[in-house]
Amino acid sequence: MTRHNPYTMPFLIDVERFAVKVIEAVERRTSFAVFPWQMRIVAMLLHVLPRWLYDRAFERAPRKPRTVEAE
């Protein structure tokens, strides 16, 4: 899913570890979860930013390509 992203992703985890985390969250009936923990901290910080500051910070951020050719 991330192979074609044009930017670095410092908090990637392997699919097996991610799957275990998701299963654990589902079993706990968690309504919202962010993995890995480092990204959870980033998400919480971004959530408290005023919308105008968030927009300004990310207006030039690289975007994931919308279409990927089949391999």
PDB file with SEQRES, HELIX, SHEET and CRYST1 records, atoms N, CA, C and O in Angstrom:
SEQRES   1 A   71  MET THR ARG HIS ASN PRO TYR THR MET PRO PHE LEU ILE          
SEQRES   2 A   71  ASP VAL GLU ARG PHE ALA VAL LYS VAL ILE GLU ALA VAL          
SEQRES   3 A   71  GLU ARG ARG THR SER PHE ALA VAL PHE PRO TRP GLN MET          
SEQRES   4 A   71  ARG ILE VAL ALA MET LEU LEU HIS VAL LEU PRO ARG TRP          
SEQRES   5 A   71  LEU TYR ASP ARG ALA PHE GLU ARG ALA PRO ARG LYS PRO          
SEQRES   6 A   71  ARG THR VAL GLU ALA GLU                                      
HELIX    1 AA1 VAL A   15  GLU A   27  1                                  13    
HELIX    2 AA2 TRP A   37  VAL A   48  1                                  12    
HELIX    3 AA3 ARG A   51  PHE A   58  1                                   8    
CRYST1    1.000    1.000    1.000  90.00  90.00  90.00 P 1           1          
ATOM      1  N   MET A   1       0.799  -1.198   0.000  1.00  0.00           N  
ATOM      2  CA  MET A   1       0.000   0.000   0.000  1.00  0.00           C  
ATOM      3  C   MET A   1       0.846   1.269   0.000  1.00  0.00           C  
ATOM      4  O   MET A   1       0.381   2.320  -0.442  1.00  0.00           O  
ATOM      5  N   THR A   2       2.054   1.188   0.478  1.00  0.00           N  
ATOM      6  CA  THR A   2       2.879   2.393   0.584  1.00  0.00           C  
ATOM      7  C   THR A   2       4.009   2.439  -0.439  1.00  0.00           C  
ATOM      8  O   THR A   2       4.770   3.406  -0.476  1.00  0.00           O  
ATOM      9  N   ARG A   3       4.123   1.430  -1.249  1.00  0.00           N  
ATOM     10  CA  ARG A   3       5.243   1.324  -2.184  1.00  0.00           C  
ATOM     11  C   ARG A   3       5.384   2.539  -3.091  1.00  0.00           C  
ATOM     12  O   ARG A   3       6.502   2.936  -3.416  1.00  0.00           O  
ATOM     13  N   HIS A   4       4.281   3.130  -3.501  1.00  0.00           N  
ATOM     14  CA  HIS A   4       4.327   4.223  -4.476  1.00  0.00           C  
ATOM     15  C   HIS A   4       4.258   5.611  -3.836  1.00  0.00           C  
ATOM     16  O   HIS A   4       4.163   6.609  -4.550  1.00  0.00           O  
ATOM     17  N   ASN A   5       4.302   5.689  -2.526  1.00  0.00           N  
ATOM     18  CA  ASN A   5       4.256   7.002  -1.884  1.00  0.00           C  
ATOM     19  C   ASN A   5       5.523   7.789  -2.207  1.00  0.00           C  
ATOM     20  O   ASN A   5       6.627   7.253  -2.107  1.00  0.00           O  
ATOM     21  N   PRO A   6       5.370   9.057  -2.593  1.00  0.00           N  
ATOM     22  CA  PRO A   6       6.530   9.865  -2.997  1.00  0.00           C  
ATOM     23  C   PRO A   6       7.217  10.576  -1.828  1.00  0.00           C  
ATOM     24  O   PRO A   6       7.945  11.545  -2.043  1.00  0.00           O  
ATOM     25  N   TYR A   7       6.998  10.112  -0.605  1.00  0.00           N  
ATOM     26  CA  TYR A   7       7.575  10.767   0.561  1.00  0.00           C  
ATOM     27  C   TYR A   7       8.011   9.703   1.570  1.00  0.00           C  
ATOM     28  O   TYR A   7       7.602   8.545   1.484  1.00  0.00           O  
ATOM     29  N   THR A   8       8.839  10.111   2.518  1.00  0.00           N  
ATOM     30  CA  THR A   8       9.325   9.169   3.523  1.00  0.00           C  
ATOM     31  C   THR A   8       8.233   8.908   4.565  1.00  0.00           C  
ATOM     32  O   THR A   8       7.391   9.766   4.831  1.00  0.00           O  
ATOM     33  N   MET A   9       8.265   7.727   5.135  1.00  0.00           N  
ATOM     34  CA  MET A   9       7.294   7.341   6.155  1.00  0.00           C  
ATOM     35  C   MET A   9       8.070   6.731   7.314  1.00  0.00           C  
ATOM     36  O   MET A   9       8.301   5.522   7.340  1.00  0.00           O  
ATOM     37  N   PRO A  10       8.472   7.559   8.271  1.00  0.00           N  
ATOM     38  CA  PRO A  10       9.395   7.104   9.312  1.00  0.00           C  
ATOM     39  C   PRO A  10       8.822   6.105  10.306  1.00  0.00           C  
ATOM     40  O   PRO A  10       9.599   5.439  10.990  1.00  0.00           O  
ATOM     41  N   PHE A  11       7.517   5.966  10.423  1.00  0.00           N  
ATOM     42  CA  PHE A  11       6.942   5.105  11.453  1.00  0.00           C  
ATOM     43  C   PHE A  11       6.331   3.820  10.904  1.00  0.00           C  
ATOM     44  O   PHE A  11       5.454   3.240  11.544  1.00  0.00           O  
ATOM     45  N   LEU A  12       6.765   3.372   9.754  1.00  0.00           N  
ATOM     46  CA  LEU A  12       6.203   2.149   9.184  1.00  0.00           C  
ATOM     47  C   LEU A  12       6.476   0.944  10.087  1.00  0.00           C  
ATOM     48  O   LEU A  12       7.543   0.825  10.690  1.00  0.00           O  
ATOM     49  N   ILE A  13       5.487   0.058  10.164  1.00  0.00           N  
ATOM     50  CA  ILE A  13       5.669  -1.202  10.873  1.00  0.00           C  
ATOM     51  C   ILE A  13       5.289  -2.331   9.918  1.00  0.00           C  
ATOM     52  O   ILE A  13       4.546  -2.117   8.960  1.00  0.00           O  
ATOM     53  N   ASP A  14       5.795  -3.516  10.179  1.00  0.00           N  
ATOM     54  CA  ASP A  14       5.508  -4.623   9.257  1.00  0.00           C  
ATOM     55  C   ASP A  14       4.051  -5.063   9.402  1.00  0.00           C  
ATOM     56  O   ASP A  14       3.419  -4.836  10.433  1.00  0.00           O  
ATOM     57  N   VAL A  15       3.540  -5.688   8.359  1.00  0.00           N  
ATOM     58  CA  VAL A  15       2.121  -6.021   8.269  1.00  0.00           C  
ATOM     59  C   VAL A  15       1.678  -6.985   9.369  1.00  0.00           C  
ATOM     60  O   VAL A  15       0.556  -6.868   9.862  1.00  0.00           O  
ATOM     61  N   GLU A  16       2.517  -7.921   9.759  1.00  0.00           N  
ATOM     62  CA  GLU A  16       2.138  -8.862  10.801  1.00  0.00           C  
ATOM     63  C   GLU A  16       1.933  -8.159  12.142  1.00  0.00           C  
ATOM     64  O   GLU A  16       0.960  -8.422  12.849  1.00  0.00           O  
ATOM     65  N   ARG A  17       2.846  -7.276  12.479  1.00  0.00           N  
ATOM     66  CA  ARG A  17       2.726  -6.531  13.739  1.00  0.00           C  
ATOM     67  C   ARG A  17       1.488  -5.643  13.715  1.00  0.00           C  
ATOM     68  O   ARG A  17       0.766  -5.548  14.708  1.00  0.00           O  
ATOM     69  N   PHE A  18       1.246  -4.998  12.584  1.00  0.00           N  
ATOM     70  CA  PHE A  18       0.067  -4.150  12.442  1.00  0.00           C  
ATOM     71  C   PHE A  18      -1.211  -4.973  12.620  1.00  0.00           C  
ATOM     72  O   PHE A  18      -2.136  -4.548  13.312  1.00  0.00           O  
ATOM     73  N   ALA A  19      -1.257  -6.144  11.995  1.00  0.00           N  
ATOM     74  CA  ALA A  19      -2.444  -7.003  12.079  1.00  0.00           C  
ATOM     75  C   ALA A  19      -2.737  -7.384  13.530  1.00  0.00           C  
ATOM     76  O   ALA A  19      -3.894  -7.374  13.950  1.00  0.00           O  
ATOM     77  N   VAL A  20      -1.711  -7.716  14.286  1.00  0.00           N  
ATOM     78  CA  VAL A  20      -1.898  -8.059  15.696  1.00  0.00           C  
ATOM     79  C   VAL A  20      -2.475  -6.870  16.453  1.00  0.00           C  
ATOM     80  O   VAL A  20      -3.394  -7.030  17.256  1.00  0.00           O  
ATOM     81  N   LYS A  21      -1.944  -5.687  16.201  1.00  0.00           N  
ATOM     82  CA  LYS A  21      -2.437  -4.473  16.871  1.00  0.00           C  
ATOM     83  C   LYS A  21      -3.904  -4.217  16.537  1.00  0.00           C  
ATOM     84  O   LYS A  21      -4.682  -3.852  17.418  1.00  0.00           O  
ATOM     85  N   VAL A  22      -4.284  -4.402  15.291  1.00  0.00           N  
ATOM     86  CA  VAL A  22      -5.670  -4.181  14.880  1.00  0.00           C  
ATOM     87  C   VAL A  22      -6.590  -5.197  15.550  1.00  0.00           C  
ATOM     88  O   VAL A  22      -7.651  -4.835  16.060  1.00  0.00           O  
ATOM     89  N   ILE A  23      -6.191  -6.453  15.550  1.00  0.00           N  
ATOM     90  CA  ILE A  23      -7.006  -7.487  16.197  1.00  0.00           C  
ATOM     91  C   ILE A  23      -7.198  -7.172  17.679  1.00  0.00           C  
ATOM     92  O   ILE A  23      -8.303  -7.301  18.207  1.00  0.00           O  
ATOM     93  N   GLU A  24      -6.135  -6.763  18.341  1.00  0.00           N  
ATOM     94  CA  GLU A  24      -6.236  -6.406  19.760  1.00  0.00           C  
ATOM     95  C   GLU A  24      -7.192  -5.237  19.967  1.00  0.00           C  
ATOM     96  O   GLU A  24      -7.983  -5.244  20.911  1.00  0.00           O  
ATOM     97  N   ALA A  25      -7.128  -4.248  19.107  1.00  0.00           N  
ATOM     98  CA  ALA A  25      -8.020  -3.086  19.215  1.00  0.00           C  
ATOM     99  C   ALA A  25      -9.473  -3.494  18.992  1.00  0.00           C  
ATOM    100  O   ALA A  25     -10.364  -3.025  19.700  1.00  0.00           O  
ATOM    101  N   VAL A  26      -9.714  -4.352  18.026  1.00  0.00           N  
ATOM    102  CA  VAL A  26     -11.074  -4.834  17.762  1.00  0.00           C  
ATOM    103  C   VAL A  26     -11.592  -5.623  18.960  1.00  0.00           C  
ATOM    104  O   VAL A  26     -12.736  -5.440  19.377  1.00  0.00           O  
ATOM    105  N   GLU A  27     -10.764  -6.490  19.508  1.00  0.00           N  
ATOM    106  CA  GLU A  27     -11.177  -7.278  20.673  1.00  0.00           C  
ATOM    107  C   GLU A  27     -11.494  -6.400  21.880  1.00  0.00           C  
ATOM    108  O   GLU A  27     -12.356  -6.747  22.689  1.00  0.00           O  
ATOM    109  N   ARG A  28     -10.809  -5.273  22.007  1.00  0.00           N  
ATOM    110  CA  ARG A  28     -11.081  -4.325  23.098  1.00  0.00           C  
ATOM    111  C   ARG A  28     -12.260  -3.406  22.769  1.00  0.00           C  
ATOM    112  O   ARG A  28     -12.662  -2.578  23.586  1.00  0.00           O  
ATOM    113  N   ARG A  29     -12.804  -3.562  21.568  1.00  0.00           N  
ATOM    114  CA  ARG A  29     -13.906  -2.713  21.079  1.00  0.00           C  
ATOM    115  C   ARG A  29     -13.509  -1.241  21.029  1.00  0.00           C  
ATOM    116  O   ARG A  29     -14.321  -0.361  21.314  1.00  0.00           O  
ATOM    117  N   THR A  30     -12.266  -0.983  20.668  1.00  0.00           N  
ATOM    118  CA  THR A  30     -11.759   0.373  20.530  1.00  0.00           C  
ATOM    119  C   THR A  30     -12.440   1.041  19.343  1.00  0.00           C  
ATOM    120  O   THR A  30     -12.479   0.475  18.251  1.00  0.00           O  
ATOM    121  N   SER A  31     -12.974   2.237  19.549  1.00  0.00           N  
ATOM    122  CA  SER A  31     -13.679   2.907  18.457  1.00  0.00           C  
ATOM    123  C   SER A  31     -12.741   3.717  17.568  1.00  0.00           C  
ATOM    124  O   SER A  31     -13.091   4.037  16.432  1.00  0.00           O  
ATOM    125  N   PHE A  32     -11.558   4.050  18.071  1.00  0.00           N  
ATOM    126  CA  PHE A  32     -10.588   4.815  17.285  1.00  0.00           C  
ATOM    127  C   PHE A  32      -9.197   4.392  17.713  1.00  0.00           C  
ATOM    128  O   PHE A  32      -8.887   4.378  18.905  1.00  0.00           O  
ATOM    129  N   ALA A  33      -8.355   4.046  16.746  1.00  0.00           N  
ATOM    130  CA  ALA A  33      -6.996   3.617  17.065  1.00  0.00           C  
ATOM    131  C   ALA A  33      -6.043   4.123  15.995  1.00  0.00           C  
ATOM    132  O   ALA A  33      -6.390   4.178  14.816  1.00  0.00           O  
ATOM    133  N   VAL A  34      -4.849   4.490  16.412  1.00  0.00           N  
ATOM    134  CA  VAL A  34      -3.798   4.937  15.494  1.00  0.00           C  
ATOM    135  C   VAL A  34      -2.550   4.125  15.803  1.00  0.00           C  
ATOM    136  O   VAL A  34      -2.119   4.039  16.953  1.00  0.00           O  
ATOM    137  N   PHE A  35      -1.978   3.534  14.768  1.00  0.00           N  
ATOM    138  CA  PHE A  35      -0.760   2.726  14.921  1.00  0.00           C  
ATOM    139  C   PHE A  35       0.297   3.225  13.968  1.00  0.00           C  
ATOM    140  O   PHE A  35      -0.038   3.678  12.873  1.00  0.00           O  
ATOM    141  N   PRO A  36       1.550   3.161  14.337  1.00  0.00           N  
ATOM    142  CA  PRO A  36       2.129   2.803  15.626  1.00  0.00           C  
ATOM    143  C   PRO A  36       1.989   3.946  16.631  1.00  0.00           C  
ATOM    144  O   PRO A  36       1.424   4.990  16.305  1.00  0.00           O  
ATOM    145  N   TRP A  37       2.493   3.757  17.833  1.00  0.00           N  
ATOM    146  CA  TRP A  37       2.302   4.730  18.905  1.00  0.00           C  
ATOM    147  C   TRP A  37       2.870   6.104  18.552  1.00  0.00           C  
ATOM    148  O   TRP A  37       2.329   7.125  18.978  1.00  0.00           O  
ATOM    149  N   GLN A  38       3.951   6.137  17.780  1.00  0.00           N  
ATOM    150  CA  GLN A  38       4.534   7.427  17.410  1.00  0.00           C  
ATOM    151  C   GLN A  38       3.548   8.244  16.581  1.00  0.00           C  
ATOM    152  O   GLN A  38       3.440   9.459  16.747  1.00  0.00           O  
ATOM    153  N   MET A  39       2.831   7.566  15.688  1.00  0.00           N  
ATOM    154  CA  MET A  39       1.861   8.262  14.855  1.00  0.00           C  
ATOM    155  C   MET A  39       0.658   8.706  15.677  1.00  0.00           C  
ATOM    156  O   MET A  39       0.023   9.709  15.353  1.00  0.00           O  
ATOM    157  N   ARG A  40       0.341   7.971  16.735  1.00  0.00           N  
ATOM    158  CA  ARG A  40      -0.745   8.372  17.640  1.00  0.00           C  
ATOM    159  C   ARG A  40      -0.419   9.721  18.286  1.00  0.00           C  
ATOM    160  O   ARG A  40      -1.292  10.579  18.412  1.00  0.00           O  
ATOM    161  N   ILE A  41       0.832   9.904  18.691  1.00  0.00           N  
ATOM    162  CA  ILE A  41       1.246  11.180  19.288  1.00  0.00           C  
ATOM    163  C   ILE A  41       1.116  12.298  18.264  1.00  0.00           C  
ATOM    164  O   ILE A  41       0.604  13.373  18.577  1.00  0.00           O  
ATOM    165  N   VAL A  42       1.576  12.051  17.044  1.00  0.00           N  
ATOM    166  CA  VAL A  42       1.457  13.046  15.975  1.00  0.00           C  
ATOM    167  C   VAL A  42      -0.014  13.390  15.742  1.00  0.00           C  
ATOM    168  O   VAL A  42      -0.361  14.564  15.618  1.00  0.00           O  
ATOM    169  N   ALA A  43      -0.875  12.381  15.681  1.00  0.00           N  
ATOM    170  CA  ALA A  43      -2.298  12.613  15.443  1.00  0.00           C  
ATOM    171  C   ALA A  43      -2.916  13.454  16.562  1.00  0.00           C  
ATOM    172  O   ALA A  43      -3.718  14.349  16.295  1.00  0.00           O  
ATOM    173  N   MET A  44      -2.546  13.169  17.804  1.00  0.00           N  
ATOM    174  CA  MET A  44      -3.094  13.944  18.927  1.00  0.00           C  
ATOM    175  C   MET A  44      -2.636  15.400  18.854  1.00  0.00           C  
ATOM    176  O   MET A  44      -3.421  16.313  19.111  1.00  0.00           O  
ATOM    177  N   LEU A  45      -1.374  15.615  18.507  1.00  0.00           N  
ATOM    178  CA  LEU A  45      -0.873  16.988  18.395  1.00  0.00           C  
ATOM    179  C   LEU A  45      -1.566  17.737  17.258  1.00  0.00           C  
ATOM    180  O   LEU A  45      -1.930  18.903  17.404  1.00  0.00           O  
ATOM    181  N   LEU A  46      -1.743  17.059  16.129  1.00  0.00           N  
ATOM    182  CA  LEU A  46      -2.408  17.708  14.999  1.00  0.00           C  
ATOM    183  C   LEU A  46      -3.866  18.017  15.316  1.00  0.00           C  
ATOM    184  O   LEU A  46      -4.417  19.006  14.831  1.00  0.00           O  
ATOM    185  N   HIS A  47      -4.482  17.179  16.122  1.00  0.00           N  
ATOM    186  CA  HIS A  47      -5.890  17.368  16.468  1.00  0.00           C  
ATOM    187  C   HIS A  47      -6.126  18.655  17.257  1.00  0.00           C  
ATOM    188  O   HIS A  47      -7.193  19.260  17.144  1.00  0.00           O  
ATOM    189  N   VAL A  48      -5.157  19.075  18.043  1.00  0.00           N  
ATOM    190  CA  VAL A  48      -5.344  20.272  18.870  1.00  0.00           C  
ATOM    191  C   VAL A  48      -4.900  21.553  18.172  1.00  0.00           C  
ATOM    192  O   VAL A  48      -5.116  22.644  18.701  1.00  0.00           O  
ATOM    193  N   LEU A  49      -4.291  21.445  17.007  1.00  0.00           N  
ATOM    194  CA  LEU A  49      -3.903  22.647  16.266  1.00  0.00           C  
ATOM    195  C   LEU A  49      -5.129  23.398  15.784  1.00  0.00           C  
ATOM    196  O   LEU A  49      -6.116  22.775  15.391  1.00  0.00           O  
ATOM    197  N   PRO A  50      -5.090  24.719  15.805  1.00  0.00           N  
ATOM    198  CA  PRO A  50      -6.179  25.467  15.160  1.00  0.00           C  
ATOM    199  C   PRO A  50      -6.213  25.108  13.676  1.00  0.00           C  
ATOM    200  O   PRO A  50      -5.163  24.887  13.072  1.00  0.00           O  
ATOM    201  N   ARG A  51      -7.392  25.050  13.090  1.00  0.00           N  
ATOM    202  CA  ARG A  51      -7.556  24.633  11.697  1.00  0.00           C  
ATOM    203  C   ARG A  51      -6.685  25.473  10.754  1.00  0.00           C  
ATOM    204  O   ARG A  51      -6.075  24.923   9.836  1.00  0.00           O  
ATOM    205  N   TRP A  52      -6.616  26.789  10.963  1.00  0.00           N  
ATOM    206  CA  TRP A  52      -5.832  27.635  10.056  1.00  0.00           C  
ATOM    207  C   TRP A  52      -4.356  27.268  10.108  1.00  0.00           C  
ATOM    208  O   TRP A  52      -3.676  27.311   9.083  1.00  0.00           O  
ATOM    209  N   LEU A  53      -3.849  26.906  11.286  1.00  0.00           N  
ATOM    210  CA  LEU A  53      -2.443  26.541  11.415  1.00  0.00           C  
ATOM    211  C   LEU A  53      -2.182  25.182  10.773  1.00  0.00           C  
ATOM    212  O   LEU A  53      -1.162  24.985  10.113  1.00  0.00           O  
ATOM    213  N   TYR A  54      -3.102  24.254  10.970  1.00  0.00           N  
ATOM    214  CA  TYR A  54      -3.005  22.943  10.323  1.00  0.00           C  
ATOM    215  C   TYR A  54      -2.973  23.116   8.801  1.00  0.00           C  
ATOM    216  O   TYR A  54      -2.118  22.544   8.124  1.00  0.00           O  
ATOM    217  N   ASP A  55      -3.902  23.901   8.274  1.00  0.00           N  
ATOM    218  CA  ASP A  55      -3.959  24.133   6.821  1.00  0.00           C  
ATOM    219  C   ASP A  55      -2.669  24.763   6.310  1.00  0.00           C  
ATOM    220  O   ASP A  55      -2.149  24.354   5.272  1.00  0.00           O  
ATOM    221  N   ARG A  56      -2.160  25.734   7.014  1.00  0.00           N  
ATOM    222  CA  ARG A  56      -0.915  26.412   6.608  1.00  0.00           C  
ATOM    223  C   ARG A  56       0.253  25.441   6.625  1.00  0.00           C  
ATOM    224  O   ARG A  56       1.076  25.449   5.709  1.00  0.00           O  
ATOM    225  N   ALA A  57       0.338  24.606   7.653  1.00  0.00           N  
ATOM    226  CA  ALA A  57       1.451  23.666   7.789  1.00  0.00           C  
ATOM    227  C   ALA A  57       1.445  22.605   6.700  1.00  0.00           C  
ATOM    228  O   ALA A  57       2.511  22.147   6.287  1.00  0.00           O  
ATOM    229  N   PHE A  58       0.273  22.206   6.225  1.00  0.00           N  
ATOM    230  CA  PHE A  58       0.195  21.088   5.299  1.00  0.00           C  
ATOM    231  C   PHE A  58      -0.234  21.450   3.883  1.00  0.00           C  
ATOM    232  O   PHE A  58      -0.480  20.562   3.067  1.00  0.00           O  
ATOM    233  N   GLU A  59      -0.325  22.741   3.581  1.00  0.00           N  
ATOM    234  CA  GLU A  59      -0.775  23.125   2.248  1.00  0.00           C  
ATOM    235  C   GLU A  59       0.191  22.696   1.142  1.00  0.00           C  
ATOM    236  O   GLU A  59      -0.231  22.495   0.003  1.00  0.00           O  
ATOM    237  N   ARG A  60       1.444  22.555   1.451  1.00  0.00           N  
ATOM    238  CA  ARG A  60       2.429  22.138   0.445  1.00  0.00           C  
ATOM    239  C   ARG A  60       2.985  20.740   0.694  1.00  0.00           C  
ATOM    240  O   ARG A  60       3.974  20.337   0.081  1.00  0.00           O  
ATOM    241  N   ALA A  61       2.349  20.016   1.587  1.00  0.00           N  
ATOM    242  CA  ALA A  61       2.817  18.656   1.896  1.00  0.00           C  
ATOM    243  C   ALA A  61       2.621  17.750   0.684  1.00  0.00           C  
ATOM    244  O   ALA A  61       1.640  17.897  -0.046  1.00  0.00           O  
ATOM    245  N   PRO A  62       3.543  16.818   0.464  1.00  0.00           N  
ATOM    246  CA  PRO A  62       3.367  15.895  -0.667  1.00  0.00           C  
ATOM    247  C   PRO A  62       2.112  15.054  -0.483  1.00  0.00           C  
ATOM    248  O   PRO A  62       1.730  14.712   0.636  1.00  0.00           O  
ATOM    249  N   ARG A  63       1.492  14.736  -1.588  1.00  0.00           N  
ATOM    250  CA  ARG A  63       0.254  13.955  -1.567  1.00  0.00           C  
ATOM    251  C   ARG A  63       0.494  12.568  -2.128  1.00  0.00           C  
ATOM    252  O   ARG A  63       1.338  12.371  -3.002  1.00  0.00           O  
ATOM    253  N   LYS A  64      -0.250  11.626  -1.621  1.00  0.00           N  
ATOM    254  CA  LYS A  64      -0.197  10.271  -2.143  1.00  0.00           C  
ATOM    255  C   LYS A  64      -0.843  10.271  -3.526  1.00  0.00           C  
ATOM    256  O   LYS A  64      -1.909  10.860  -3.709  1.00  0.00           O  
ATOM    257  N   PRO A  65      -0.210   9.617  -4.502  1.00  0.00           N  
ATOM    258  CA  PRO A  65      -0.828   9.558  -5.828  1.00  0.00           C  
ATOM    259  C   PRO A  65      -2.206   8.929  -5.753  1.00  0.00           C  
ATOM    260  O   PRO A  65      -2.410   7.971  -5.008  1.00  0.00           O  
ATOM    261  N   ARG A  66      -3.155   9.456  -6.515  1.00  0.00           N  
ATOM    262  CA  ARG A  66      -4.525   8.949  -6.497  1.00  0.00           C  
ATOM    263  C   ARG A  66      -4.675   7.638  -7.249  1.00  0.00           C  
ATOM    264  O   ARG A  66      -5.505   6.808  -6.881  1.00  0.00           O  
ATOM    265  N   THR A  67      -3.898   7.442  -8.282  1.00  0.00           N  
ATOM    266  CA  THR A  67      -4.023   6.200  -9.049  1.00  0.00           C  
ATOM    267  C   THR A  67      -2.661   5.521  -9.124  1.00  0.00           C  
ATOM    268  O   THR A  67      -1.622   6.171  -9.236  1.00  0.00           O  
ATOM    269  N   VAL A  68      -2.701   4.217  -9.061  1.00  0.00           N  
ATOM    270  CA  VAL A  68      -1.489   3.410  -9.163  1.00  0.00           C  
ATOM    271  C   VAL A  68      -1.747   2.381 -10.238  1.00  0.00           C  
ATOM    272  O   VAL A  68      -2.776   1.705 -10.237  1.00  0.00           O  
ATOM    273  N   GLU A  69      -0.806   2.268 -11.153  1.00  0.00           N  
ATOM    274  CA  GLU A  69      -0.979   1.286 -12.221  1.00  0.00           C  
ATOM    275  C   GLU A  69      -0.835  -0.116 -11.673  1.00  0.00           C  
ATOM    276  O   GLU A  69      -0.021  -0.367 -10.785  1.00  0.00           O  
ATOM    277  N   ALA A  70      -1.630  -1.029 -12.210  1.00  0.00           N  
ATOM    278  CA  ALA A  70      -1.575  -2.431 -11.782  1.00  0.00           C  
ATOM    279  C   ALA A  70      -0.231  -3.040 -12.162  1.00  0.00           C  
ATOM    280  O   ALA A  70       0.342  -2.742 -13.211  1.00  0.00           O  
ATOM    281  N   GLU A  71       0.242  -3.890 -11.286  1.00  0.00           N  
ATOM    282  CA  GLU A  71       1.534  -4.550 -11.558  1.00  0.00           C  
ATOM    283  C   GLU A  71       1.328  -5.983 -11.921  1.00  0.00           C  
ATOM    284  O   GLU A  71       2.295  -6.698 -12.183  1.00  0.00           O  
TER     285      GLU A  71                                                      
END                                                                             
